[in-house]
């Protein structure tokens, strides 16, 4: 049994989270807003402060020690970053043995969706402000001696 599974539980007893569930007595999962290879992202309500949040939940199929350590390290790194181009981390935890992180919920769309709407080409007046903000954010991240390991259009957010 992997060390990361809580004592007394096995992989078959690790349950996934579901819409309507409240994590850590604070975050009520409202809707799934995204899914990737390693997990899902939910829109959630912070019941204590009344704000919206995004909750990233590791998939139950990725609960090996290495992946869970990498996921928790991601939260630790995010917690140290303070920049308008980087989402703010609110909290982290586990539900049913599955790790999650709560972060700032962003309005808008991914660059991937924006590209799809524009026929995979953005006019310079749209592209240049996005590129400038992306480069400023990457310069900040690199200045922190970090490297973004998953930079792609679906991970770049274009706000309203």
N, C-alpha and C positions, 0 to 999 in steps of 0.2 A: 504494500500500500504506500503511495507517495506520502512524504512528510507533510505536504501542503493540505491534505484532506484532514479536516478536524477529527480528533480522536473519537472513535466509536462510529465513524461513518466510513462508507466505502464509495467507490465511484458510482455504484448503482443507487446510493442513497443521497447523492449530491443532486439537489434540485435546481432548476433554472428559476430565475426571477420572472414575474409576470406583471402585466399592466394592472394597476390598482394596488399593488403591494407597496408598503411603506418600508423603506430601508433606514436603519439606524434611528427610527422614531422621527425622522425628519423629511425624507425625500419620497414623495408619493409618485410612482411611475404613472404617467398619463398616456403616453403613446410612443411607439417605436418610430424613430425618425431616421435611422440609418443602420446599415449592417455591413460588416466587412468580413474578411477571412478569419479574424480572431475574436470577434465579438459584435455586440450590438450597442446602439446608442438610443437612449430614451429621453424624451422630454419629460421633466419631472417638476413638481411643485415643492418648494421649500415650505413646509407647513409651519415653521417657526417664524420665518421672515417674509413669507408671501411672495417670494421671487421665483422666477423660472430657472431651471438648471438643466444641464445635459448630464445624463448618467451613462457612463461607458461601462459595460459589463462584459467581462471575459466569457467566452463561450464555454460551456461545460465540457466540450471536446478538447479544450486547451488548458487543462488543469495540471499539467506536468510541472515539476518544480522549476525548471528553467524558465518557462513561459510566465509562471506566476511571479517569479523573482523579477523578471524583466518588466512586467506590468506594474509591480509595486515600485520599482526603480523609476519608471516613467512618472509616477505620481510624485515621488520625492524630488525629481528634477523640476517638474512643472511648478511645484510649490515654491521654488526659489526664484522663478522668473517673474519679473514685473515689467511688462511692456504692453503698449496698446495693441501690438500685433500678435500677442500670445494670449490664449484664453487663460483666465484665472481659475486655479484649482480651489475648490471649496472644502472637499473632504474626501476620505477614502474609507473603505471598509470591506466587509464580506457578508454575504447573505447566503445561507444554505451551503457554505463552503466555497462560494463563487465570489471572487474579488470584483469590486466596482470602484469607480472614481466619479465624484460629482464635480462639475465644472460649470463655468459661465455658459449660459445658453445664448447662442448667436442668432440673430434674425438675419435673413438673407439666404444666399444659395452658395453652393460650392462653385469654384471656377469651372469644374467639369460641366455642371448644369448650364452655366452662363455660356460656355463654349458651344454646347449643344444647341442652345437657343439661337446662337449667332452663326450657325453653319460652320463651326470649328474655326472661325476667323473672327478676331476682334479688331475693330477699327482702332487706329493709333490713339485716338482721344479717350478710348475706354481702356486699352491695354496699358498705356504708359503709367497712369496713376496706380494701377494694380501692381505693375512691375516695380515701381519706385517703392511702394509700401512693403512689398515682399523683400526687396533688397535691404531696406532699412531694418526690417525685422530679422532677417538672416544675419546681418552685421551684428546686431545686438546678441543674438544667440551665439554666434561664433566668438564674440567678445567675452562671453561667459565660459569659453573653452568647451562649448558643446557643439554637436553636429546633429542636425535634423536628419534622421535616418529614413524618413518616409515622406519625402517631399514629392507631391504629385497633385494634379488639379483637384482631385476629390478631397484633399486635405487643406486646400487654400480656400478661405471663406471670403466671399464678396458681400459686404453689407449693403443695406438699402441706401 
